[in-house]
Amino acid sequence: MMLSRVAERVYWMARYLERTENTARLINVHTSMMMDLPKRMEINWFTLIHLFNADEIFHERYKRVTEENIMQFLIADRDNPVSLASSLFSVRENVRTSLDLLPDETWQQVNQAHIQLNNALDVIGKRHTRLNLLRSLQRACQCINGVIDSYMSRDHTFDFMQAGRQLERADMSSRILEMASLLLSEQRSETLRKYEGILWTNLLQALSARQMYQQHVQPRVRGREVLKFLVLDEGFPRSLRYSLVDIGKYLGNLPEPELTLAMQNRILAHLKKQDLNFSPDSPVHALMDHLQGELGKLHAEISRTWFHPDRDGQMQSQ
């Protein structure tokens, strides 16, 4: 069994890498969507802050809610634990201290992405430049994950990384899916109703799911079908159900996984029994809130079991 501090580093490296890719994609898709929608809608620039549960820290640091301040906060602000700059810095540090465990190409790819982001921070106010930067960061994260998938032995290092990656993916996906509660609300405005198709399509794109949804469900984008696909589909690798199953797969390869597997199975069972044909929006919000809380508890149990067995699980900023 690998040392607990080493296991924790690679676990968090994978989490931060997944967070970086998903954050870049979400900002990119949201920016494109905002350019196509009327200004006065329930969904706006601040929706991004709300999805990350970062309302309080944003208001502590910025007086005005503007596109420029929100982009600065989510991309460049190192004091914001969910910013791209903060996440990618954490990826780099965890890779730097784990070089003997990772393919050689990993460090080169991560370092290049880190340098590219830092060099572009002064121009993120320009939408076109920002969109290109975010696409480039998404590709960089995909390349790094490709190196890991192609060149790493399937050992405990790989298991910790994949468990972390899937846990982060489930958490990020649940936050993005909270937008569905707005789209299902009976109190939504007529303007929002008018643009529902665009908004549901953007929700699919935020999870790179549009093409697979149209192949495996139907060509037409229908809200409740989108929600069921992103929550319960067994074959799509970014659905909540798929991520939870994968978490159990990799935790099961580790020594003494009983407590974490029991928790993972309980979360999965709760998700599978959900009826997503309901009319009100509140169950969607409640389900995602519940899932985020349970994923936090699962992380704490992973920490107690393998990283800090002599004290309570520690939660890094998420």
Secondary structure, 3 states (H helix, E strand, C coil): CCCHHHHHHHHHHHHHHHHHHHHHHHHHHHHHHHHHCCCCCCCCCHHHHHHCCCHHHHHHHCCCCCHHHHHHHHHHCCCCCCCHHHHHHHHHHHHHCCHHHCCHHHHHHHHHHHHHHHHHHHHCCCHHHHHHHHHHHHHHHHHHHHHHHHHCCCCHHHHHHHHHHHHHHHHHHHHHHCHHHHHHCCCCCHHHHHCHHHHHHHHHHHCCCHHHHHHHCCCCCCHHHHHHHHHHCCCCCCCHHHHHHHHHHHHCCCCCCHHHHHHHHHHHHHHHCCCCCCCCCHHHHHHHHHHHHHHHHHHHHHHHHHHCCCCCCCCCCC
